[in-house]
Amino acid sequence: QWEMQRKSEEEAHFREMQEKEKARMEAERKMSEEERKYSQLKQKAEEEKLKGNEAYKLKKLDVALEHYEKAISLDPKESIYHLNKASVFLEQKKFDECLKACEAGINLAEQTNPRPLDKIGKGYGRKGNCLMQMNKYQEAIEAYEKSLLSLIKI
C-alpha cells in the first residue's frame, strides 16, 4: 500500500510538472519575438547564476565571478547577480570591489517596481559584512540597520 501511495504521488508530481511545462510553452508561444528573446536571455542569465553559485560553494571564486559576469552581461538589470559578485569579492578580500558591487545591486533593486525588499536587504547586509571586515564599524551598523529596516517592510 505504501508503494502504491508513493507511486501515485510520483505520478501526480509528474503530471504537475507536465502541466507547468505546457503552461510555460503556451505563454512563450503568445509572446512577441522581442519578449521571447528577452525571456531566453533571462533564462540564460539565470543558468549562469546557478553555475556561479555551484562554483562559489566549491570555493572556485574566479570561476564563480566569471559566471556572475556572464549573467550580468545577459541581464544587466538583475540586482542579485551584482550581489552574488559582491559575495565573491568579499571572500577574496577585495573590499572596494565588494562595496561597488553591493551599491550596484542595491541601486538596481531600488529602481525595480515593485521594489524587491529582500534583495535590498541582502545588499545592505553584504555591504555591512564588507564594512565590518574593513573595520568601519559605524558604517557597518548603518548598513545593517538599513538591511533590517528593508526586511521589516516585507
C-alpha positions as a Markdown table, in Angstrom:
| # | Residue | x | y | z |
|---|---|---|---|---|
| 1 | Gln | 0.0 | 0.0 | 0.0 |
| 2 | Trp | 2.9 | 2.4 | 0.9 |
| 3 | Glu | 4.4 | 1.6 | -2.5 |
| 4 | Met | 1.2 | 2.4 | -4.3 |
| 5 | Gln | 0.8 | 5.7 | -2.5 |
| 6 | Arg | 4.4 | 6.7 | -3.3 |
| 7 | Lys | 3.8 | 5.8 | -7.0 |
| 8 | Ser | 0.6 | 7.7 | -7.0 |
| 9 | Glu | 2.4 | 10.8 | -5.6 |
| 10 | Glu | 5.2 | 10.4 | -8.2 |
| 11 | Glu | 2.6 | 10.3 | -11.0 |
| 12 | Ala | 0.8 | 13.4 | -9.6 |
| 13 | His | 4.1 | 15.2 | -9.4 |
| 14 | Phe | 5.0 | 14.2 | -13.0 |
| 15 | Arg | 1.6 | 15.4 | -14.2 |
| 16 | Glu | 2.0 | 18.7 | -12.4 |
| 17 | Met | 5.5 | 19.2 | -14.0 |
| 18 | Gln | 4.0 | 18.4 | -17.4 |
| 19 | Glu | 1.2 | 21.0 | -16.8 |
| 20 | Lys | 3.7 | 23.6 | -15.8 |
| 21 | Glu | 5.9 | 23.0 | -18.8 |
| 22 | Lys | 2.8 | 23.1 | -21.1 |
| 23 | Ala | 1.7 | 26.4 | -19.5 |
| 24 | Arg | 5.3 | 27.8 | -19.9 |
| 25 | Met | 5.3 | 26.8 | -23.6 |
| 26 | Glu | 1.9 | 28.3 | -24.2 |
| 27 | Ala | 2.9 | 31.6 | -22.5 |
| 28 | Glu | 6.1 | 31.6 | -24.6 |
| 29 | Arg | 4.1 | 31.0 | -27.8 |
| 30 | Lys | 2.0 | 34.1 | -27.1 |
| 31 | Met | 5.0 | 36.3 | -26.6 |
| 32 | Ser | 6.2 | 38.7 | -29.2 |
| 33 | Glu | 9.6 | 37.9 | -30.7 |
| 34 | Glu | 11.2 | 40.7 | -28.6 |
| 35 | Glu | 9.6 | 39.3 | -25.4 |
| 36 | Arg | 10.7 | 35.8 | -26.3 |
| 37 | Lys | 14.3 | 36.9 | -26.9 |
| 38 | Tyr | 14.3 | 38.7 | -23.5 |
| 39 | Ser | 12.9 | 35.7 | -21.8 |
| 40 | Gln | 15.6 | 33.5 | -23.3 |
| 41 | Leu | 18.3 | 35.9 | -22.2 |
| 42 | Lys | 16.9 | 36.0 | -18.7 |
| 43 | Gln | 16.8 | 32.2 | -18.6 |
| 44 | Lys | 20.5 | 32.0 | -19.8 |
| 45 | Ala | 21.5 | 34.6 | -17.2 |
| 46 | Glu | 19.8 | 32.5 | -14.5 |
| 47 | Glu | 21.6 | 29.4 | -15.7 |
| 48 | Glu | 24.9 | 31.4 | -15.4 |
| 49 | Lys | 24.0 | 32.5 | -11.9 |
| 50 | Leu | 23.3 | 28.9 | -10.9 |
| 51 | Lys | 26.7 | 27.8 | -12.3 |
| 52 | Gly | 28.3 | 30.6 | -10.4 |
| 53 | Asn | 26.5 | 29.5 | -7.2 |
| 54 | Glu | 27.9 | 26.0 | -7.6 |
| 55 | Ala | 31.4 | 27.3 | -8.2 |
| 56 | Tyr | 31.1 | 29.6 | -5.2 |
| 57 | Lys | 30.1 | 26.6 | -3.0 |
| 58 | Leu | 33.2 | 24.8 | -4.1 |
| 59 | Lys | 35.3 | 28.0 | -3.4 |
| 60 | Lys | 36.2 | 28.3 | -7.1 |
| 61 | Leu | 35.8 | 32.0 | -6.7 |
| 62 | Asp | 37.3 | 33.1 | -10.0 |
| 63 | Val | 35.0 | 30.7 | -11.9 |
| 64 | Ala | 32.0 | 31.9 | -9.9 |
| 65 | Leu | 32.9 | 35.5 | -10.8 |
| 66 | Glu | 33.1 | 34.6 | -14.5 |
| 67 | His | 29.6 | 33.2 | -14.4 |
| 68 | Tyr | 28.2 | 36.1 | -12.5 |
| 69 | Glu | 29.8 | 38.5 | -15.0 |
| 70 | Lys | 28.2 | 36.5 | -17.8 |
| 71 | Ala | 24.8 | 36.7 | -16.1 |
| 72 | Ile | 25.2 | 40.5 | -15.7 |
| 73 | Ser | 26.1 | 40.8 | -19.4 |
| 74 | Leu | 22.9 | 38.9 | -20.3 |
| 75 | Asp | 20.6 | 40.7 | -17.9 |
| 76 | Pro | 22.3 | 43.8 | -16.5 |
| 77 | Lys | 19.2 | 45.0 | -14.6 |
| 78 | Glu | 19.0 | 42.0 | -12.3 |
| 79 | Ser | 20.4 | 43.0 | -8.9 |
| 80 | Ile | 21.1 | 39.6 | -7.5 |
| 81 | Tyr | 23.9 | 39.0 | -10.0 |
| 82 | His | 25.7 | 42.0 | -8.7 |
| 83 | Leu | 25.1 | 41.0 | -5.1 |
| 84 | Asn | 26.5 | 37.5 | -5.8 |
| 85 | Lys | 29.5 | 39.1 | -7.3 |
| 86 | Ala | 29.9 | 41.1 | -4.1 |
| 87 | Ser | 30.0 | 37.9 | -2.2 |
| 88 | Val | 32.9 | 36.7 | -4.3 |
| 89 | Phe | 34.8 | 39.9 | -3.8 |
| 90 | Leu | 34.2 | 39.7 | 0.0 |
| 91 | Glu | 35.6 | 36.2 | 0.1 |
| 92 | Gln | 38.6 | 37.5 | -1.9 |
| 93 | Lys | 39.0 | 40.4 | 0.5 |
| 94 | Lys | 38.6 | 42.8 | -2.4 |
| 95 | Phe | 36.6 | 45.2 | -0.3 |
| 96 | Asp | 36.4 | 48.2 | -2.7 |
| 97 | Glu | 35.1 | 46.0 | -5.5 |
| 98 | Cys | 32.7 | 44.4 | -3.0 |
| 99 | Leu | 31.3 | 47.8 | -2.0 |
| 100 | Lys | 30.8 | 48.8 | -5.6 |
| 101 | Ala | 29.0 | 45.6 | -6.4 |
| 102 | Cys | 26.8 | 46.0 | -3.4 |
| 103 | Glu | 25.9 | 49.5 | -4.4 |
| 104 | Ala | 25.2 | 48.4 | -8.0 |
| 105 | Gly | 22.9 | 45.7 | -6.7 |
| 106 | Ile | 21.1 | 47.9 | -4.2 |
| 107 | Asn | 20.6 | 50.7 | -6.8 |
| 108 | Leu | 19.2 | 48.3 | -9.3 |
| 109 | Ala | 16.9 | 46.7 | -6.7 |
| 110 | Glu | 15.7 | 50.2 | -5.6 |
| 111 | Gln | 14.8 | 51.1 | -9.2 |
| 112 | Thr | 12.7 | 48.0 | -9.7 |
| 113 | Asn | 9.0 | 48.2 | -9.4 |
| 114 | Pro | 7.8 | 46.7 | -7.2 |
| 115 | Arg | 10.9 | 47.0 | -5.1 |
| 116 | Pro | 12.3 | 43.6 | -4.2 |
| 117 | Leu | 12.8 | 44.4 | -0.5 |
| 118 | Asp | 14.6 | 41.0 | 0.1 |
| 119 | Lys | 17.3 | 41.9 | -2.4 |
| 120 | Ile | 17.7 | 45.4 | -1.0 |
| 121 | Gly | 18.0 | 43.9 | 2.5 |
| 122 | Lys | 20.5 | 41.3 | 1.2 |
| 123 | Gly | 22.5 | 44.1 | -0.5 |
| 124 | Tyr | 22.8 | 46.2 | 2.7 |
| 125 | Gly | 23.6 | 43.1 | 4.7 |
| 126 | Arg | 26.5 | 42.2 | 2.4 |
| 127 | Lys | 27.6 | 45.8 | 2.5 |
| 128 | Gly | 27.6 | 45.7 | 6.3 |
| 129 | Asn | 29.7 | 42.5 | 6.2 |
| 130 | Cys | 32.2 | 44.1 | 4.0 |
| 131 | Leu | 32.4 | 47.3 | 6.1 |
| 132 | Met | 32.9 | 45.1 | 9.2 |
| 133 | Gln | 35.9 | 43.5 | 7.6 |
| 134 | Met | 37.2 | 46.9 | 6.8 |
| 135 | Asn | 36.9 | 47.9 | 10.5 |
| 136 | Lys | 34.4 | 50.6 | 9.5 |
| 137 | Tyr | 32.1 | 49.7 | 12.3 |
| 138 | Gln | 29.8 | 52.7 | 12.4 |
| 139 | Glu | 29.2 | 52.5 | 8.6 |
| 140 | Ala | 28.6 | 48.7 | 9.0 |
| 141 | Ile | 26.0 | 49.3 | 11.7 |
| 142 | Glu | 24.2 | 51.8 | 9.4 |
| 143 | Ala | 24.2 | 49.3 | 6.6 |
| 144 | Tyr | 22.9 | 46.5 | 8.9 |
| 145 | Glu | 20.1 | 48.9 | 10.1 |
| 146 | Lys | 19.1 | 49.6 | 6.5 |
| 147 | Ser | 19.1 | 45.9 | 5.8 |
| 148 | Leu | 16.8 | 45.1 | 8.8 |
| 149 | Leu | 14.5 | 48.0 | 8.1 |
| 150 | Ser | 14.1 | 47.0 | 4.5 |
| 151 | Leu | 13.2 | 43.5 | 5.5 |
| 152 | Ile | 10.6 | 44.7 | 8.1 |
| 153 | Lys | 8.7 | 46.2 | 5.2 |
| 154 | Ile | 8.1 | 42.8 | 3.6 |
